[in-house]
Structure formats: structure tokens, C-alpha cells
Amino acid sequence: MFNVFFSKLKKRRVRKENATRKVQLYCHKMNCKESGFLKEYRGSCMKYAIPLNNIPSPEVLNVGKIFIQLIGAKKILDIRSYLGLSTIAWSKALTSGGEIVAVDFNHSIRKEIEKNIDISNDGDDSKNEVAITSIEEDPLMYLEKEASSPENLERFDFIFINDDGKKYSKYYEQAMKLTMPGGVIIFNNVLSSGRVADSKTSDEEAIALRNLNTIISNDSRCNNILFNIDDGLHIVFKHKH
């Protein structure tokens, strides 16, 4: 199914008029379906001094939720969960019995936000029972440690990575080891504000992201698609055995 989709996508005609700000705003309006609770949570996140790119946009979260539901994900790894917005969003896409492991250097700000917002009263009548495990550790070191243990290989069926782009190539190989066949990995912010398209750029992050995107594109273990959504989403589909 995905092979047919990718082959047709690559043959599409590029329409320059679809890149205008007016069209982007229209798509944003059609795509943004965040609940009142998630909007409140996002508003609380905005009060903290972290780069806005590290707070996933509604479009990014919607794409992630769609793939979680599409593949029937049960185990999710959320790398650099920051203020917890992505973790909360993924929990709404999982069915009961699902599990999320959220990894970041610390979760103190997320805990502070959750003190001020009753996450148990989110207006969601489905009330799916989802287990969320918060791990305070260097995310890359966590991935490397988990990938080094045979019992942990192919453990997750959805991995979301939202960190410093200069580390992404290191993340990729470890994430592939931990992803189940048929699973999905999503890298957020992979276009570096468009600098990846400039072959003459000297920007370290842009160069690192170009390297990542090339590695993924040439990897025979997966299908991939690079979306120009927000600051870029690279979605990886690991082949089934």
C-alpha cells in the first residue's frame, strides 16, 4: 500500500501557488482540531522560555495521531517530550492498554504545568487507560542503552523525536533498532527553516539534517516521506520482515 502511495507522490506536479502564505493559513485552519484541553495545555507551555520549535504544532501532533491510529500503535517512545504536549496528544490517539515512554533530561516543568491543569478532567469521555512512564535521562544515551539490550529490540511501534537536529543521525540508527517491523519513526523540525535546501550553507544544523534526510532516503530498510509541514517532518516506515 505504501509503495504505491510513494510512487504516485513522487510523480506529482509541484504547484508554486500552493506554497503561498494564504494557502498555508487555509490548511492550518482546516487541520487544527485540538480539543479545548490541548489548547489550554499548549497555552500553558507557551509561558515557558523554550524555543517555539520544540513545542510541536497542532499539525505535527495531528499527523502523529493519524499514524498512531493507522498502524494501531500500542507502544510509543516520545523523545525530548519537553513540556509534555506531545505525550498528552499521543495518549489521546492510543487505545486502552497502550503505553508511552516519555524521555527528557527532566520533567519538572511538565509536572508544574500539570499541577495547574487537571489532566484527568480533559473533556474526553473515552477515558482510555494508557500507561505513561516518564524517564529523566539524556535521551540519546537512553536510546543507545536500550538498543544495546537484545530484549529491548523492536519494542516500540511509534517513535517521535523532537530534539537538536545535529544529533538526529545518531538517533536514527538506534531508533531503527527499537522500532517494530511495520512501525513508524517521526523526526520533527528537519528543514532548518529551509536551509537544508541550500547546498552551499555552512549552518551546522542544516548540514546535519541534510545528512539525516539523505541517510533515510537511501535506507533500504524503510520507506520514507519528507513533509514540508511546520519546519519539516520526516516520516519513516520500517519494512515488515
ZADO-846854 format. One record per residue (C-alpha): residue in one letter; z negated, x negated, y negated. Coordinates in nm, 4 decimals. Layout:
N
<'A',<Z,X,Y>>;
...
! end
This chain:
241
<'M',<0.0000,0.0000,0.0000>>;
<'F',<-0.0999,-0.2695,-0.2490>>;
<'N',<0.2077,-0.4846,-0.1651>>;
<'V',<0.4422,-0.2004,-0.2647>>;
<'F',<0.2412,-0.1393,-0.5816>>;
<'F',<0.2565,-0.5063,-0.6843>>;
<'S',<0.6305,-0.5402,-0.6160>>;
<'K',<0.7087,-0.2392,-0.8344>>;
<'L',<0.4711,-0.3537,-1.1065>>;
<'K',<0.6397,-0.6940,-1.1361>>;
<'K',<0.9795,-0.5274,-1.1884>>;
<'R',<0.8630,-0.3082,-1.4753>>;
<'R',<1.0268,-0.3370,-1.8165>>;
<'V',<0.7987,-0.4687,-2.0900>>;
<'R',<0.7854,-0.2356,-2.3879>>;
<'K',<0.6692,-0.4120,-2.7025>>;
<'E',<0.5849,-0.0866,-2.8758>>;
<'N',<0.3147,-0.0232,-2.6134>>;
<'A',<0.1164,-0.3217,-2.7443>>;
<'T',<0.0518,-0.1738,-3.0881>>;
<'R',<-0.2999,-0.1068,-3.2125>>;
<'K',<-0.2202,0.2643,-3.2389>>;
<'V',<-0.1325,0.2814,-2.8707>>;
<'Q',<-0.4392,0.0768,-2.7772>>;
<'L',<-0.6660,0.3186,-2.9631>>;
<'Y',<-0.4969,0.6131,-2.7930>>;
<'C',<-0.5528,0.4579,-2.4490>>;
<'H',<-0.9143,0.3810,-2.5426>>;
<'K',<-0.9688,0.7460,-2.6319>>;
<'M',<-0.8202,0.8635,-2.3019>>;
<'N',<-1.0049,0.6051,-2.0912>>;
<'C',<-1.3575,0.6193,-2.2288>>;
<'K',<-1.5543,0.8648,-2.0186>>;
<'E',<-1.9011,0.7165,-2.0433>>;
<'S',<-2.1910,0.9527,-1.9948>>;
<'G',<-2.4376,1.0096,-2.2757>>;
<'F',<-2.6856,0.7975,-2.0851>>;
<'L',<-2.4490,0.4995,-2.0573>>;
<'K',<-2.3631,0.5329,-2.4263>>;
<'E',<-2.7333,0.5224,-2.5102>>;
<'Y',<-2.7809,0.2204,-2.2855>>;
<'R',<-2.4796,0.0469,-2.4455>>;
<'G',<-2.6226,0.1204,-2.7903>>;
<'S',<-2.9475,-0.0489,-2.6917>>;
<'C',<-2.7542,-0.3506,-2.5596>>;
<'M',<-2.5773,-0.3907,-2.8945>>;
<'K',<-2.9104,-0.4621,-3.0644>>;
<'Y',<-2.9426,-0.7971,-2.8899>>;
<'A',<-2.7800,-1.1189,-3.0082>>;
<'I',<-2.5416,-1.1977,-2.7246>>;
<'P',<-2.1618,-1.2312,-2.7568>>;
<'L',<-1.9995,-0.8877,-2.7539>>;
<'N',<-1.7536,-1.0061,-2.4870>>;
<'N',<-2.0475,-1.0335,-2.2486>>;
<'I',<-2.1087,-0.6589,-2.2793>>;
<'P',<-1.8335,-0.5010,-2.0649>>;
<'S',<-1.6271,-0.2421,-2.2495>>;
<'P',<-1.6043,0.1184,-2.1257>>;
<'E',<-1.2504,0.0451,-1.9995>>;
<'V',<-1.3702,-0.2532,-1.7958>>;
<'L',<-1.6509,-0.0508,-1.6404>>;
<'N',<-1.4158,0.2387,-1.5631>>;
<'V',<-1.1744,0.0042,-1.3842>>;
<'G',<-1.4599,-0.1414,-1.1807>>;
<'K',<-1.5941,0.2011,-1.0874>>;
<'I',<-1.2486,0.3178,-0.9776>>;
<'F',<-1.2079,0.0203,-0.7418>>;
<'I',<-1.5608,0.0642,-0.6057>>;
<'Q',<-1.4752,0.4226,-0.5167>>;
<'L',<-1.1227,0.3366,-0.3975>>;
<'I',<-1.2385,0.0831,-0.1388>>;
<'G',<-1.5594,0.2701,-0.0542>>;
<'A',<-1.7743,-0.0271,-0.1525>>;
<'K',<-2.1266,-0.0447,-0.0133>>;
<'K',<-2.2457,-0.3900,-0.1195>>;
<'I',<-2.1882,-0.5177,-0.4734>>;
<'L',<-2.2601,-0.8549,-0.6310>>;
<'D',<-2.2948,-0.8448,-1.0113>>;
<'I',<-2.2734,-1.1998,-1.1508>>;
<'R',<-2.4192,-1.2517,-1.5006>>;
<'S',<-2.5429,-0.8959,-1.5314>>;
<'Y',<-2.6812,-0.9787,-1.8778>>;
<'L',<-2.8414,-0.6595,-2.0112>>;
<'G',<-2.7754,-0.4536,-1.7001>>;
<'L',<-2.4994,-0.2255,-1.8295>>;
<'S',<-2.2557,-0.3163,-1.5525>>;
<'T',<-2.5259,-0.2843,-1.2870>>;
<'I',<-2.6093,0.0678,-1.4031>>;
<'A',<-2.2384,0.1605,-1.4125>>;
<'W',<-2.1769,0.0320,-1.0585>>;
<'S',<-2.4780,0.2263,-0.9306>>;
<'K',<-2.3134,0.5488,-1.0508>>;
<'A',<-1.9985,0.4705,-0.8513>>;
<'L',<-2.1763,0.3897,-0.5246>>;
<'T',<-2.2661,0.6480,-0.2643>>;
<'S',<-2.6183,0.6772,-0.1275>>;
<'G',<-2.7182,0.3774,0.0796>>;
<'G',<-2.5280,0.1353,-0.1405>>;
<'E',<-2.6700,-0.1977,-0.2519>>;
<'I',<-2.6304,-0.4041,-0.5690>>;
<'V',<-2.7435,-0.7632,-0.6130>>;
<'A',<-2.7606,-0.8467,-0.9854>>;
<'V',<-2.7845,-1.2181,-1.0660>>;
<'D',<-2.8636,-1.3772,-1.4015>>;
<'F',<-3.0782,-1.6549,-1.5444>>;
<'N',<-3.3369,-1.3933,-1.6390>>;
<'H',<-3.3624,-1.0171,-1.6686>>;
<'S',<-3.6305,-0.9964,-1.9362>>;
<'I',<-3.4133,-0.8236,-2.1982>>;
<'R',<-3.2817,-0.5755,-1.9427>>;
<'K',<-3.6382,-0.4876,-1.8467>>;
<'E',<-3.7231,-0.4409,-2.2143>>;
<'I',<-3.4297,-0.2031,-2.2599>>;
<'E',<-3.5302,-0.0046,-1.9538>>;
<'K',<-3.8805,0.0397,-2.0960>>;
<'N',<-3.7278,0.2257,-2.3891>>;
<'I',<-3.4765,0.4267,-2.1869>>;
<'D',<-3.5791,0.6403,-1.8922>>;
<'I',<-3.3150,0.5389,-1.6394>>;
<'S',<-3.4482,0.7992,-1.3964>>;
<'N',<-3.3509,1.0732,-1.6430>>;
<'D',<-2.9827,0.9936,-1.6859>>;
<'G',<-2.8402,1.3423,-1.6520>>;
<'D',<-2.6802,1.2565,-1.3177>>;
<'D',<-2.7545,1.5362,-1.0752>>;
<'S',<-2.6134,1.3483,-0.7753>>;
<'K',<-2.9054,1.1026,-0.7728>>;
<'N',<-2.7502,0.8603,-0.5261>>;
<'E',<-3.0051,0.6367,-0.3577>>;
<'V',<-2.8870,0.2859,-0.4463>>;
<'A',<-3.0906,-0.0310,-0.3887>>;
<'I',<-3.0768,-0.2763,-0.6807>>;
<'T',<-3.2045,-0.6303,-0.6255>>;
<'S',<-3.2481,-0.8441,-0.9385>>;
<'I',<-3.2336,-1.2205,-0.8864>>;
<'E',<-3.3296,-1.4655,-1.1612>>;
<'E',<-3.1355,-1.7811,-1.0849>>;
<'D',<-2.8416,-1.9858,-1.2092>>;
<'P',<-2.5562,-1.7554,-1.0945>>;
<'L',<-2.3224,-2.0370,-0.9879>>;
<'M',<-2.5975,-2.2100,-0.7911>>;
<'Y',<-2.6810,-1.8764,-0.6283>>;
<'L',<-2.3196,-1.8286,-0.5195>>;
<'E',<-2.2956,-2.1809,-0.3824>>;
<'K',<-2.6211,-2.1397,-0.1913>>;
<'E',<-2.5214,-1.8036,-0.0436>>;
<'A',<-2.1735,-1.9261,0.0517>>;
<'S',<-2.3223,-2.2241,0.2359>>;
<'S',<-2.5044,-1.9954,0.4823>>;
<'P',<-2.2810,-1.8617,0.7638>>;
<'E',<-2.4843,-1.5404,0.7898>>;
<'N',<-2.4019,-1.4542,0.4276>>;
<'L',<-2.0239,-1.4962,0.4512>>;
<'E',<-1.8122,-1.1849,0.3904>>;
<'R',<-2.1249,-0.9943,0.2889>>;
<'F',<-2.0012,-0.8143,-0.0244>>;
<'D',<-1.7057,-0.5823,-0.0686>>;
<'F',<-1.7066,-0.5848,-0.4517>>;
<'I',<-1.7938,-0.8783,-0.6791>>;
<'F',<-1.7897,-0.8617,-1.0594>>;
<'I',<-1.8051,-1.1919,-1.2509>>;
<'N',<-1.8705,-1.1904,-1.6248>>;
<'D',<-1.9626,-1.5450,-1.7254>>;
<'D',<-1.8403,-1.8543,-1.9079>>;
<'G',<-1.4680,-1.8867,-1.8339>>;
<'K',<-1.4959,-2.2640,-1.7941>>;
<'K',<-1.6892,-2.2037,-1.4696>>;
<'Y',<-1.4574,-1.9442,-1.3206>>;
<'S',<-1.2587,-2.1739,-1.0907>>;
<'K',<-1.5854,-2.2857,-0.9296>>;
<'Y',<-1.6957,-1.9252,-0.8954>>;
<'Y',<-1.3697,-1.8199,-0.7347>>;
<'E',<-1.3862,-2.0171,-0.4120>>;
<'Q',<-1.7491,-1.9218,-0.3487>>;
<'A',<-1.6789,-1.5563,-0.4255>>;
<'M',<-1.3882,-1.5522,-0.1794>>;
<'K',<-1.6204,-1.6761,0.0938>>;
<'L',<-1.8697,-1.3980,0.0212>>;
<'T',<-1.6136,-1.1170,-0.0056>>;
<'M',<-1.5365,-0.8984,0.2931>>;
<'P',<-1.1735,-0.8692,0.4070>>;
<'G',<-1.0272,-0.5826,0.2066>>;
<'G',<-1.2790,-0.6413,-0.0708>>;
<'V',<-1.2291,-0.6836,-0.4444>>;
<'I',<-1.3310,-0.9529,-0.6936>>;
<'I',<-1.3015,-0.8876,-1.0675>>;
<'F',<-1.3164,-1.1631,-1.3296>>;
<'N',<-1.3833,-1.0365,-1.6824>>;
<'N',<-1.2566,-1.1999,-2.0046>>;
<'V',<-0.9763,-1.4142,-1.8611>>;
<'L',<-0.7340,-1.4182,-2.1570>>;
<'S',<-0.9461,-1.6107,-2.4089>>;
<'S',<-0.8223,-1.3939,-2.6977>>;
<'G',<-0.4631,-1.4652,-2.5914>>;
<'R',<-0.4972,-1.8440,-2.5943>>;
<'V',<-0.4134,-1.8638,-2.2219>>;
<'A',<-0.0537,-1.7761,-2.3101>>;
<'D',<-0.0235,-2.0832,-2.5331>>;
<'S',<0.0840,-2.3761,-2.3150>>;
<'K',<0.0016,-2.6168,-2.5990>>;
<'T',<-0.3556,-2.5006,-2.6504>>;
<'S',<-0.6337,-2.7599,-2.6454>>;
<'D',<-0.9076,-2.4981,-2.6085>>;
<'E',<-1.1202,-2.5921,-2.3050>>;
<'E',<-1.1969,-2.2364,-2.2012>>;
<'A',<-0.8331,-2.1280,-2.2301>>;
<'I',<-0.7222,-2.4255,-2.0192>>;
<'A',<-0.9868,-2.3445,-1.7570>>;
<'L',<-0.8800,-1.9802,-1.7471>>;
<'R',<-0.5119,-2.0754,-1.7136>>;
<'N',<-0.6151,-2.2872,-1.4160>>;
<'L',<-0.8099,-1.9983,-1.2621>>;
<'N',<-0.5267,-1.7500,-1.3106>>;
<'T',<-0.2790,-1.9924,-1.1523>>;
<'I',<-0.5077,-2.0600,-0.8554>>;
<'I',<-0.5490,-1.6884,-0.7902>>;
<'S',<-0.1781,-1.6158,-0.8336>>;
<'N',<-0.0876,-1.8858,-0.5784>>;
<'D',<-0.3589,-1.7981,-0.3251>>;
<'S',<-0.2067,-1.6632,-0.0022>>;
<'R',<-0.5413,-1.5090,0.0960>>;
<'C',<-0.5133,-1.2311,-0.1589>>;
<'N',<-0.3073,-1.0023,-0.3766>>;
<'N',<-0.3880,-1.0053,-0.7453>>;
<'I',<-0.3161,-0.8363,-1.0729>>;
<'L',<-0.3955,-0.9607,-1.4235>>;
<'F',<-0.4562,-0.6741,-1.6649>>;
<'N',<-0.4376,-0.7007,-2.0433>>;
<'I',<-0.7465,-0.4820,-2.0811>>;
<'D',<-1.0060,-0.5824,-2.3384>>;
<'D',<-0.9976,-0.9655,-2.3153>>;
<'G',<-0.8345,-0.9607,-1.9744>>;
<'L',<-0.9311,-0.8557,-1.6220>>;
<'H',<-0.8108,-1.0497,-1.3186>>;
<'I',<-0.8456,-0.8344,-1.0092>>;
<'V',<-0.8307,-0.9971,-0.6664>>;
<'F',<-0.7753,-0.8065,-0.3404>>;
<'K',<-0.8765,-1.0166,-0.0408>>;
<'H',<-0.6432,-0.9605,0.2543>>;
<'K',<-0.7782,-0.7911,0.5635>>;
<'H',<-0.7771,-1.0077,0.8754>>;
! end
